[in-house]
Amino acid sequence: MLTRRQAAASLPFLITAAKGQSALPRMGAGAHTYECHHDFLQVPTHIKFGNTHGIVITSDRRIVVAHTVHKTSESPDSICIFDEQGKFIKSWGADMRGGAHGLLLRREGTTDYLYHCDNVKGFVRKSTIDGDVVWVMHAPVASGLYTKASEYKPATLAVAPNGHIYVADGYGKFYIHHFDDKLRFVRSFGGSRELMDRDRNAETPQGTTIWPHAIAIDPRSATPRLMVGERGANSRVQYFSLDGQPQEIVKDGVRWPSTFDFLGGTMLMPDLKAVVTLFDAKNQPIVQLGDGRQPDGKTYENLRTLDRNAFTPGQFIAPHAASFDPDGNIYVAEWVEVGRITKLKKLS
């Protein structure tokens, strides 16, 4: 198996357009070649994106964006919905302004539902696409891990086929909290805040988690398994059984994973350190898209607070979420102060 350094060095990066072709940047290679359309969405003037944290594609191809709301925005709404062509439809979610973070879409029966994690206000919520609230969960006091609600800062969540919910406390105490389909607390596992606080540069043992941010049930596994993307010194994807037992670790092609999405056997992983990576069914990296890693090794630190005219076309700054549509196109939301949504149009 390639080391992480070797894997990253061997992957195709940006491809520029040939003479006479579209001036839009191209990236990828072979069957994974894309045309890059930055700022694809037609955002109305009364809305100014803040950090664009989440993006999902509904069953009828609507594009749902979660953002923190820019300080200059007339509208306080943190959820914006667009059609397939990028035309604005509606917005809602003013109560999540500043903290609209994790966003998951799940088809249940004939209805699409949104699951939100608000890392600032400390709650998880299920709603309809139109914003009607189904339920809200706050800090899991039954875990015995929290002395006050403000310690709980959920990043994102996953839902198993049996309806059980796994919430990653990515900005709080780093645990994964497991609830059953009735929202009853089952267990907590992972966690390593104390270990990280002792040495921020040390990788923690298997079974513990640092900055758990990306989390999903891997649909490619014959037996459902939970995958957790970790940041900080761990920089890895760790697999657990659904009862919280550690299984394996993936590091090749992984920097700081943000979310996961799947199309067939292919996994899509937006990575906060300036790249979007595709993996095959065995979790080997296929291609890295739009790698914007800076020569000094820094990525978003230098650029994410600047205006969009400072962004280099065809390069990412801080990918925070990404989703496939049914045709294999990819939509990327970035953690930049002015927000940015990019459509990667599949060419082959």
N, C-alpha and C positions, 0 to 999 in steps of 0.2 A: 504493500500500500504506500502511496506517495505521502511524504510528510506534508504538513500544512503549507510550508514555504514552497516546496516543489510543486504542489497542486496549484497554488496561486500563480506561480511563474509560468506554468504550462498552459493556462487557459487563454482563449482568445479575448481580446479587449475591444476597443473602439475600432470600427471600420468607417472610413470616410467615404462619402459619395463619389462615384466615378464621374468623369467629365461628361456633361450632357444629361446627367441624371438629376434627381431632386437634390436641392441644396440642403435638405434636412439631414442631420447626422444619421448614420447607420451604425449599428453595433451588433455584436454576436458573430456567428459563423454557421455555415451549413444550414441544417434544418432549424436552427435557432438564430435567425437573422431578423432584425427589427429596425423599423424606421422610427426615429425619435421625435415626438410631438410634445414639447414642453408647453405648459399652460394651456392645455387642450380645452379646458372647460370655459364656458361663457358665463363668467361670474358677474352678476348684476352690480351696478355701481354702489348700491346701498350696503353691499356686503364686502368686507375686506377680510380675506383669510388671515388667521393667525397661524401658528404652527399646525400644519396639516398632519394629524396623527393617524387617522384611519381611513381606509377606503375599501368598499365591498361592492360587488355587482349582484343585483337581485336576479331572480329567475326570469323577469321580463326585461332584463338588461339595463335597468336603471342604475345609475352610479350614485352611491351614497358616500359622502365625505364627512368625517368628523374633524373639527379644527377648534383651536382655542379661542378664536376671534381676536382680530387685530385691534389695538387700542384706538385706531381711527375709524373703525367700522360703525356705521349708523345702526345696523342690525346687530342685536346681541346673540343671534341664533348660532348654535355650534354645529348643527346638522344641516347639510345642504344636499339636495337631491337633484340630479340632472338626468336627461334622457341619453340614449345611446350616442347621439350626435354631439353631446356636450351642452345642450340647451338647458337652462335653468328651469326647474319645475316648482320647487317650494323649499322652505327652510323652517326649522323649529329647533327647540332645545336650548333656549336662553339660560335655563338653570344650570347647564353644564359649561357655561362660558369659563374659560381658564383651565378646565380640567377634563375636557372630552379627550380621553386617551385611547384605551383599547376598544376596538369595534369588531364584533363578530356577527356574521349573518348565518342564520340556520333556517333551513326549510323544514317545517313541521306540518305534516299532512299536506294541505294545499296552500299553506300560508307561510310567507317569509317573516321572520322575526329578527330584530336587532338586539344584541346583548352589548351593553356598554360598561366600561370600567372607568370610573372617575377617580384618578389618583390624588386629586386635590381635596375633594369633599369626602372621599373614602366610602364610596358605595358602588355596588354592582346593580344594574337595572336591565330588565327585559321590557321591550316595547314593540309595538307594531312599526311598520315602515313609516306610518303617518304620525308616530310619536305618542300613541296611546299607551300608557304605562300598564304593564301586566303585573309586575312585582318589583320590589326593591329590596336588596340585602345590604346590611351594614357590617361593621366589624364582627368577625366570628368569635364572640366572647366565650362560647362553649369550648374553644380550643385551649383556654387558659393561658394564652400567649400574650394577651394585650391588657395593659392596665388602664389605657384610655383609648378612645376611638381614634384620636389623631395619629396613633402609631400605625394604623392600617392604611396602606396606600396601594390599592390594587392596580396592576398594570394591564392585564388582559386575562382572558379565560378560554377554556375549552369545554365542549359538551360531548360526552360519550354517547354512543348509540342507545344506551339504556336511559338516557336523560340525566345521568349524573354530571355534576358540574365541578370543574377544577379551576380555581382562581389562583393566579400568581400574584403574590404580594410583592411586586417587583421593586417598589420604592419604600417599603416599610421594613418588615423583618425577614423578607426573602423566603417565606414558607409557601408551599403549595397547599391550598385548603380544598378539601374534598367534601362535597355535599351530595346527598341523594336527589332523586327526582322530585321529592317533596320539599326540597331546600333544607333538609335536616343535616346538621353537621355530622360528618363521618370520621374524618381524621385530618391531621396535618403532617406533612413530611417535607424533606429538604431543609431549607433554612441554613444560614451560616453567617448571619450578621456579626455575631461576636467574633468568629474566626477572621472575617474580613477586616473588622476594626482593629484587630491585633496586627495584621500585616496585609495591606491593600495589594501588595504585589505577589502574594502567594496563592497558587491554585489550591482549592479546597478538595477534600476527598470525594470520591464517587458517592452519590447518595445525598450530598449536601448541594445547595444551590446558591449562587451569587447573582444578584440582580436578575432574577428570572423574568424575562420579558416576553419572549416568544413562547407560545404554548399551543399545542394542538393534539388531537387524536390522529395518529397517522392512518389514513384510509387505505394505504398500500399494504398494511400488515394483515395477515390472515387472522391473527388474534389482535383485537384492539390494543394499542399501546399509546401511552402518553409521551409526547416529546416536549422537552423544555429547553429553550434557547437561553443561554446564560452569557452575561457580559462580564466586565471587569477582568480579573486575572484568569478566570476560568475559560472564557471565550470558546464555548463549546455547545453542542446539542447533546443533551442527556436523555436517554430513554428510561421510562419507568413502567412497570405493570400498573394496571388500574387500581391496585391496592397499595401503590406507593413504593414498591420494591425496585431498586435500581437495577438496570439491565446492561446497557452499553453506552458508550460515549463516541460521538462523532466530532472530529476536529478539522479534518481536511476541508479547506475552502471556507472555514468559518472565522469571522472576526467578531462582530457584535450583533448577533441576530435580533431582528425586531418582530417579525411575524412569519407565519408559514401559510402557503396556499398550495393546492395540488390540482393537476390536470392529468388524468391517467396515471402513469408511473412517474411523472415529473414533479419535483418539488420546487416551489418558488420561495426564495428567502431574501427579502430586503434586509440589508445589513447597514446599521447606522454608520459604519466606517466606510461610507462613500461608494457602495457597490450593491448591485442586485445579482444574486447567484442562482443558477438553476442546477439541480442535482438529479441524478438518475434514480431508478428504483432501489439501488444499493447504496444510496447516499454518497455516490462519487460525484464531485463537481463536474458539470458538463461545460458551462460557459459562465463567465463573469461579465456583466453588462454595465457600461458607463462608469468604469472605475475612475473616481475623482480623487484618489489618494494623492496627497501633496508630496513633493520631493522630500520635505522635512519629516515625513511620517505622519503629519497631522492631517485631519480630514475636515470635519465640520467646524472645528475650533476657529479656523481663520475666516470662514465664509458665511456661516449660518445666520448671522445677525445683519448681513449686508443686504442692500437692495438687489433685485433680480438682474439688473444690468451688470452686476459683478460676477454672475454665474456663467460658467463656460458651457456653451451648447454641447450636448452629447455627454456631459459628465454629471454624475450625481454628487450631492453634498452630504446628505444625511437621510437615506431612505428609511422610513419609519413603518410603512405598511405597503403591501402590494397585493393585487388580485388578478387572476386570470379571468377573461371572459370566455364563453364557450368556443370562440374561434381561435383561442390561443393568444390573443392580444393581452398585453400586460398593462395595468394601471398602477402607477407608483405615487405614493404620497410621501412628502419629505418634511422632516423636522427642521424647518427654516422659518424665521420670524415673519416673513411675508407670505408664507405658504407656497407650495408648488405641487401641482398635479401633472404628471407626465404620462402620456399614452405611448406605449411601445407597440407599434403596429407590426404584426407578424408578416414577414415577406416570403417566407419559405417554410 
